[in-house]
Amino acid sequence: MAAPSADPGEALAELSRIRLDEVSLEDVLRRVAELANQTVPGSAHVTVTLAQGGRNSSAACTSDLARQLDEWQYRNERGPCLDAAASAASISLPDLAVEERWPEWAAHARAAGIGSSLSVGLPIQEAVTGALNMYGVAPHAFDSVAVRSAENFAAYAAVALANAHLYDSAATLARQMQEAMRSRAVIEQAKGIIMGERRCSADEAFALLSKLSQDANRKVREVAEALVANAGR
């Protein structure tokens, strides 16, 4: 079993120091995968699976091989990382040569040079679940110490990811609201221009904007922006 290249305590401390206003959700996910690969004994490759709205994806990975091992499971809708994400449990496959639960995936992983795997569930939110997936080159790469280390790390990672996901969702909502307000403002300006030129009501002005939008196959906001820009010139 390979020794970890980073101190587990330092890795957990780094997770707790992440400034969500300075890094993106993608950055947090990528760092979680990197730290897990550095701190869990026996790990050679790591991915983070996210499951949301019936869709599974490898949100972060330390290698293309790891991503390919996950994607086989997504395509075939079965495998240890999916079960770990769904159950929030730890699933260890000590020796893929004798694995009976997912023999096809085990054969695929062995052909890619993987001897064992460990997936730990990440209960991020009610609507978002995930798993931290570690792949070892040799059989029995993850002993009981490695499993405990992975579970301890995953518990901290789940909190960091939940916070990052909430922050990202809130930031996205704020951007959408700001965009909606900007769109509303420019549409109101365009309506005012039309009302002044045609001596019509606000409803009639918006109806004309909508018709121009349909005729040009453009969004109402885009038509309004063009009209306001032309009026300005």
Sequence and secondary structure as in RCSB ss.txt:
>XXXX:A:sequence
MAAPSADPGEALAELSRIRLDEVSLEDVLRRVAELANQTVPGSAHVTVTLAQGGRNSSAACTSDLARQLDEWQYR
NERGPCLDAAASAASISLPDLAVEERWPEWAAHARAAGIGSSLSVGLPIQEAVTGALNMYGVAPHAFDSVAVRSA
ENFAAYAAVALANAHLYDSAATLARQMQEAMRSRAVIEQAKGIIMGERRCSADEAFALLSKLSQDANRKVREVAE
ALVANAGR
>XXXX:A:secstr
    SS HHHHHHHHHH  TTTS HHHHHHHHHHHHHHHSTT SEEEEEEEETTEEEEEEESSHHHHHHHHHHHH
HT SHHHHHHHHT EEEES GGG  SSHHHHHHHHHTT  EEEEEEE   SSEEEEEEEEESSTT   HHHHHHH
HHHHHHHHHHHHHHHHHHHHHHHHHHHHHHHHHHHHHHHHHHHHHHHH   HHHHHHHHHHHHHHHT  HHHHHH
HHHHHHH 
